């Protein structure tokens, strides 16, 4: 098969040639049929390892206003890269003996929110890596108001309210005021509509609707949590491997149009179980996909996260291959 040397950023021409080679040659000489694609491979970078600039099972990604990439992996480190994979800076959370963070997002003030999963809290950092201890949300394990179990993600709406997702015995999402006061809780552990099995990723659109990648229920649920009680307004997803079906969607991304409520906008889901990214309308109608299981360029092995920069390029965390792949959409 065509291969890419580890750690190199490859130009699109070389990537396309390698991808064509890998598609033309299959197991035992069989021709492999390419998967339907809505993404054009642009670059692949990343080397496995524990030293700065290398990656070991990257788990979450977000992009700053300057298009720098913030990535947390299992070492654990928060590392900051240029779009082409050059290390800018890095740091580690204050504790990690109990487990590693699994979520990253930016709040309205431009602070980095780190979901410190096994310490039951959300940490806040400046983009330079300074911990803002006074801003911490949570820290107590439990099922009470303002208590967390295993925190997976955090998001902030345009009015400043924070939403924090968690899994475990108390699968749910909690809403907090801009100054950190508990306001309401939505969902609980289970498989029925309105319940969750590992709500892994959140997005809040401009109308204030909360989009949830309900990972182990293999679906998307959308809630109106602007007032209590929160209510489910939309959902889609059936488990499976076929196009349009889902297996462990670990990340959800709404493009600018979808965030604004435009029905022409697109919703992207990163599937840990199906090794691909799928594209849907806001109503859940399938539009396309890219990626499949494999080691070649454009192929994925249990991806955890996706993010989109200002140019429209999508970065996919190819988690079990310890690398990042970039696609034009």
N, C-alpha and C positions, 0 to 999 in steps of 0.2 A: 504494500500500500504506500501511497505518498505520505510522507511524514514531515513534521515541522520540528526543527531543533528546539529543545526546551528553552524557555525564557526569552525567545526572540519575538519581536513584533514583526509580523510578516506583511508585506504589501499585498493589496487585494489580488493582483495578477498571480502572484505565487500561490496564494491561498486557493484561488479558483482552480489553478492547475493541479494542486495537490488534491483538492476535493474531487475533481473529475477523475483522477487516478484511483482514489479510494472507492468511488462509486462504481467504477467499471469492473473492479476485481472483487469478487466475493469469496465466501467460503467454498473450498473445493472447486474453484473456477467458475462458480455460478455468478450470473450478473445480478447485482443488487439494484432494485428499483428505488430511485430517490424519493424521499418523502415530499409531499406537497410543501411548498415553501412560500412564505411571505417575508422572509428575512434574507438579506444578502450578506454573506460573511465578509468582514472587513479586516479583522485582526485577531490574533491569538497570542496571549502572553501569560507568563507565570511559570515559576519553577517551584517544585515541591521542596519543603524544608522548614526549619525552625528559625533560621537566621533572618535578620531584617531584610525586607524586600522579597522574601520567598513566602509561599502560601502553604498552609496545611488545613485542608477542608474549610475553605471560606464559607461562612454561614449567612452573612447579611451584607448588603451594599446600599449606600445612598450617595448622592452626588451634590456637592456644594455649589454655591452660586458662581464660582469660578471654574466649574466643570472638573474640579478635582474629585477623585473617587475615594470614598471612605469605606474600608472593608474590615470586617472583624472575622478572624478565623479561630481555629481550635488551639492555638498556641498558648494563651489567647493574646492577641494583639489587635489594636485598632491601627491600621496602616493607611496612610494617605498616598495615593498614586496620581500621576498624570494620566490622561486618557491612553497613553501608549505604554503605561506600566512602569514608569520611572518612580522610584520611591522618593517621597518628599519628606515625610516624618512618620514617627510611630510612637505608640505608648501602650501600656497595659493597664487594666483596671486594678483597683487597690487590693482586691482579693480574687482568687480563682481556684482555691483548693477544692471547693464543693462542686464547681462546674463552670462552664464557659458562657459568655453572653451569646445571644442568638438573634438580636434585633437591633437595627440602627434606623434613625430617622432624624430629620432636622425640624426644630420648632420654628415658630414665626419670628423669633428673635435671632435666628441663625445659630442656635446652640445645638450641639450634637447630643441626641438622646440615645443612650446605650442601655438596652434591655438586659440587665444583669440577672439573667434567668434564675440561677440557683441561689441568689441572694435576695430574691423576692422584691426587686426594686428597679426603678429607672434612674440611672445616673445621667447627669448633665455635664457636658464639657464645652469649653470654647473650641473653635476649630483649630486652635493651636495645641490642644490637648490638656488644657488646665481644667482640673476637676472643680466644679461649682457645688460644693457639698451642701450648701444651704438650699439648693433647688431640688434635692433628691425627693422622688416620690416613692412611698412604700418603705419596705425594709423589714416588715413583720409578716411571718408566714401564718396564713389562716384564711377563714372564710368570712370574716367580718367586713364591715364597710371600711374601705381604704387598706385592707390587708390583701396580700397577694400570695399565690403559690408560684408556679413557674412562669415568669413573665416572658412573653414572646415578642410583643411589638407595642409601640406607642405612636400616637398621631395627635395632631392638634388641628382644630377647625379654625376658620377665619376669625371667629370671635374670641379665640384664645383658650377654649376648653380642651382639656387633654382627655384622650381615650387610651386605656391600657388593657391589653389582652393577656390572658393567662390560660394555662392548661394544667391538668392534674385532677385532683378531686373536685376542684372548683372551676371548671371551664366556664369562663364568663369574660365580659368586658365591663370595665368600670369607667365612669365619666367623672372628671374633676374640674373645678373652676380654674381660671387662670392662676389663682394664688394657691392651688393645690388642695382645696376643700372637696371632699367627696360629695357628689351630686346624685348619682344613680348607678344602678347595675343592670345589665341586660344579659340574658342567656343563662344557661346552666349546663352541667354535664349531661350529655345524652345525644340521641340520634334524631329526635323529632324536630320538626321545623321550629326555629327559635332557640334550639339547643346547639351545643358545640361539642366536637371532639377535636381538640387542639386548634383553636383559632390562631393561626400562625401569623397572619399579616392583615393590617388595617389600612384603608385609605378613606379619608373624609373628603367628599366632593364639595363644590362651592355652595351647594344648597344645604349642606350640613348632614347629608345622608352618609351613613357609615357602611362601607363595603368591607366584607370579611371573607378572607380565604379560610374556609372551614375545612382544614386540611384532611383530617381523618374521616370526615363525612363526605369527602370528595365533591364539594359543592361551594358555591358562592351564596352568601346571604347578605341582604341589604336592609339596613334598619334606619328608621327615623327616631333618633334619640334626642331631639331638640327639647322635648319635654317629657316628663315622667307620666305614665310608664312608656318606655320605649316600645316601638311596634315594628314588626317585620313587614316590609313593603314589597319585597321582591326576592326571588331566589332562583337559582338554576344549578344543574349538575347531576349527572348520573355516573356511577362508578364504571370504569372499563378502560379499554385500550384503544377503542375506535376513535376516529376523528370526531371531536365534539364531546367525547366522554372524558372523565377526569380520574386521575390517580394521584392523590396526595398533592394538591396544589399548595405549594409553600409560599408563593408570592403572588401579589396582584398589583397591576399597574394600570392606571387610567391615563390616557393621553389628554392633552389640554382640552380638546373638544369634549371628551367624555366627562372630565372634571367639571366643565361648565354646564353640563346637562344636555349637550347636543347629541341627539340620537345618531348623528353621523360619526360620533367619536368611537374609539376602540378601547376595549378592555383586554389586557394581556395577562395570562396565567402561566406561571412557571411551575411545571409538574415534576416533582421529585420522583414519582413512581413511573411516569411515562417518558422521562428523559427528553422533554421538549418544552417549547413555549407555544401556547395556542392563543389565537386572536378571536375575540367575540365582539358583538355589538353590546350595548348597555343592557339589552333585553335578553342576552344569552344566546343569540344566533351565531353559529360558527362561521368564521370568515377565513381562517387559514391557520397554518402552523409551520414551525421550522424546528429542526433538531430531531435527533433520534439516538438510540443507544449505540455507543461506539467510542472509539478512541481517536478517530481522525478529525481533521478540521471540520467544524460545523456539527460534529457529533458530541453528545453529552453523556455524562454519567452522574445521575442523581443531583441535578442542579437545585440549589436552594434559593437563589435570589436573582432579581433583575432590576435594572435602573435605566433611565433614559436621560441623555444629556440635551443641551439646548440645540444641538444640530440635528436631533432626531435619531441618534444612534442608540441602540440598546446594548447594554453590557449584561452578560449572563455569567453567573458564578457556576462554573463547571466543577462542582464541589469535590467529587471524588477523583477528579483528575488535577486538582490543585491549580487551577488556572482560570483565566477570564477570557471569554470570547465576545467579540464586538460585532454587531450586525447593523446594517442599514435596514430600516423598515420601509 
